[in-house]
């Protein structure tokens, strides 16, 4: 009686070589170490050796490139649903349809913060994060900066934007200049409102903290990608008595902002805020589509749990990935 089996493989007409040792009652094995298009033959060899128990040599077989992996059908279905909803809602948004989204407290507080700075006769400091302009969080920050700059120009409140890279500086300068022009205050814009500081992380933070201590702004906006410097900026802003609105998609920095800031855009709220402020049909459509897909996935999870309770596993089996 064989205690175990060895699966051996050879190229057609070649010499057998062991592939895997099989113990117990294994029924299948996927060989992932073969070359596409090469014919192979397989045989099960008993251990201890007993030629009478060895299987017959299999017919030559070869691996072929597959155009479609059926084990990933569930991924295709979910992706297809998302892209359909995405294009559908974008078309609706372009045709003038608007939806009701949950109010984001941090977004509603922007006008409050700028109004406070205006009443106190102190300035506004806007920090767009420490990443380059090609980072998605920095791009979202530029959209939020447009809103802040327009309100600052409208209320004739000084706005200061320290940038950490030439790319961010260039875009932020154009954003602020355009925002002042949009409200008819082009004459109030000053070139020193947007400043390039340095690309060194902690040198930049030290400079921004120095600005806070010298200028003592009444409102701080920390919106963008932040890392180890998040608590340094937030604590300094808190020490000068500024109302602070922070937002980032970096989960590991959110606790520091939640503790030290008055309002925090948590995770996806940060991107949703930029979409709501921009009023762009593509952004609003993608926001609505992502919310709809979340509801769909939650419904699938609940339905799958109920079906498993009654011994039905076909739904969870469909969404299982290999």
N, C-alpha and C positions, 0 to 999 in steps of 0.2 A: 504494500500500500504506500503510495507516494505521500510524503509529509508536506511537500511544497512543489511548486512548478516554476520553471524558468521559461519566460517567453524569449525566444531567440529570433533574430531577423537577419536576412541577407539580401543583397541585391541579386537579381535573377542570375543564377549561374555562379554566384560567389560563395563565400564561406560564412556560416552562421556565427553570429556574435550575440551574447546575452543583452537583453534590453531591460528586463525587470524581473524580480523574483515575486511570485504571487503566492500569498498565504491565505488560508481560510477559503471563503466562498466568493471571491471577486468574480464578477460576471462580465466586466468590460474594462477596457483600457484604451486611452487615446494616446497614440504615438505622435508626439510633437517634434521629434528630432529627425524627420525625414525631409528629403529634397523633393520639391514639386516636380512631377513628371517622371520620376525615376521609379521603375518597377521593383517591388520588394516581395519577398516570401517570408512567411512566419511559421513557427512551429512551437508547440508546448512540449517541453522536455521535463520528465519526472525526476524528482530528487528524493531519495537516492536514485542513481541511474538505473532505469529499467526500460529497455527499448520497447517492451511489449506495451508499456503504458504511454509511450510518446504518441502525440497526435500526428496525423498526417500533415505533410507540408501543404500550406495553403496555396491556393491559386495566386499567381502574380497579381499584385494590385499596386496602384499608384495614387498619390495625392494630387489633386487638381485644384487650381485656384478657383475659389467660389466668388461669384459676383454678389451674393447675398448670404449673410450669416443668419440663418433662421432662429438661432438662439437669442438674437438681439431684436426680434420682431417687436417686443414690447417697447424698446427704446424708440424704434421708428414710429410706433403708434403715438406715443406721448409727444415726440418731437413734431409729428405731423399735426396733432391737435393744437399744439402751441403755435406753430407757424400759421395755421389757418386762422386761429383767433387773433394773432398779431396783425395780419393783413386785414382781417375783417374789421377790427376795432380802429385801425389806422384810417381805413376808408371812411368809417363812420365819423371819426373825429374831423377828418378833412371836409366832410359834408356839413359840419356844424353841430353834431351831436356832442353833448357834454354830460358827464356822469358825476354823481355825488361821491366824493371820497371822504374818508375820515379826516377830521381836522387834526392837524399836527400842531401841538402847543408851541413848539419852538419856532415854527414858521409864523404863527400868529403873533409871536412876541417880537418879531423883527421891528415892526413899527413902534411898539412900546419902547424898545431899547433906543431907537434913534430919537424918538420923542423925548426920552429922558435926557439924552445927551444934549439935545437942543435946549431944553429948559435949564440945564445946569451950565450951559455955555462952555462945555467941554467937547472934546473930539470923539471920533469913532476910529477904532483900530480893527482892521480886517486882515487876518492871517490866513492865507490860502493853502496852508500845509507845507510839507517839505519835499514833495515829489516833483518830478518834471511835468511839463505841460501835457505830455502824451499819456499820463496816468488818468484813468477814468475819474478818480476822486477829484483831481485838480480841475478837470473839465467841468464836472458838476459844480465845483466851487466858483468857477467863472460865471456860471449862470446865476448863482446866488449873489455874487458880487454885483451883477447888473442891477438887481433889485435894491440892494443896499446903497449903491452909488446914486441911483435915481432919487431915492428918498433923502439921502444926504444933500444932494443938490437942491431938491425941492425945499427942504427946511433950512438951507444955508448953514449946514453943519460941516465942520472940517472932517475930512476922511483921509486916513493914512493907510496905505497898503504896502507893507514890506515884502519883497519877493526874494526867493532863495535861488533863483536861476534866471539866466538871461531870457529863456523862453517864456517862463511865467511872467517875468517883468514886462516883456513886450506885449503879451496878450492882455495882462491886467491893465496896462496903461491905455490900450485901445478900448477896453471894456469901460473903464471909468470915463474916459474922454467922450465916448459915444453916449454914455448914460447922462452926462451933463448936457450934451447937445439935445438929447431926446426931450428933456424938460425945459429947453430954452435957456440954459444957464452956461453956455459955452465960455462966457467971459469969466465965470467963477472958477473954472478949472485951472489948477496950477500944476506945473510939471513935476514939482517935488512931492506931490501927493502919493505917487507910486515910486518906490525906491528899490533899487537892487542892492541887497546887503551882501550876501556871500553864499556859496554853495556848500560850505562846511556846516554840518548839522548843528553842532553845539555852539559854534561861533555865531550862527544865525540866531539861535535861541537866546544867546547872551545879548545880542544886539536888540532883539525884539523886547526882551525883558527890560533893557535899559530905556527903550522908548516908552514902555508902560510907566516906569518909575519917573521919567522926566516929564512926559506929556500928561500923565494921569488921565487917560481917556475914560469917558463915562460909560462907554459900551465897547465890549470886545467881541469879535466874531472869530471863532476858531473853527474854520470849515475847510476840510481837506483831508489829506493823508498825514497822520501823525503817528509817531513811534515813541521812543524813550523820552522825548521832550514834552509830551502832553501834560504831565503833572507840573513840570517847571513853568510852563506858560500859564496854565490854569490857576496855579497857586499865586503867581505874581499878579495876575489880573484880579484875583479875589482880594489880594492885600491892598490894592489901590481903590477898592470899592466900586469897581466897574460891574455893570450887569453883563453877564457872559452867556452867549449862545454858541454851543459847540456842536460839531457833527463830524462823524467819520465812519468809514466802513470797517476799520480795523477793530475787531472785536476785543482784542487784548488791551486796548486803550480806553474803551468805553467806561469802565469803572472809575477811572480818574476824572473824566469829564463829568460823569454823573455826580460825583462827590463835590467837585470844586466849582461847577458851573450852575447857573440858574436854570438853563434849558439845554437839553441834549437831544439831537437828532440821532436816534439809535439805529445803526445798521441800515436797513433798506429805507427807513424814513428819510435818510440823507439824500438818496437818489430820487425818492418820490417828491421831496420838496423842490428839487431842481426842475422836475417835470411839471409840477403844478405851477411854479412861478413862471416858467418859460411859456406856458400855454401852447407849446408846439404839438401839432397833431400827432407826429411820430412818437414823441415821448409819452403823451397821454395815452395813445393807443397801446404802446408796449406796457405801460403801467396797468391798464385795465386788463390786458391779456395775461400778465403775470398773476394778477389777483384771481382771475377766473381759473387759471391752471391750478393755483394753490387750493381753491375750493374743490376742484375736481379731484385732486390727489387726496385731500382730506376725506372726501366722500368715498374714494376707493379704499382707503385704510379702514374706515368704519365698516364699510360693506364687507371687506375681506375678513375683518375680525368677527363679525356676526356669522359669516358663512363657515369659518373655521370652528366656531362654537357648535354649529350643527353638523360638523363633520364634512363640510364641503371645502375642498382646497383648490378648486380649479382657478379661482380668481387670483389667489396669492401665487399659484404656480405660474400663471401667465406673466405676472410682474416680477418673477424671480429672474435674476441675471446670473450668468455663468462667467 
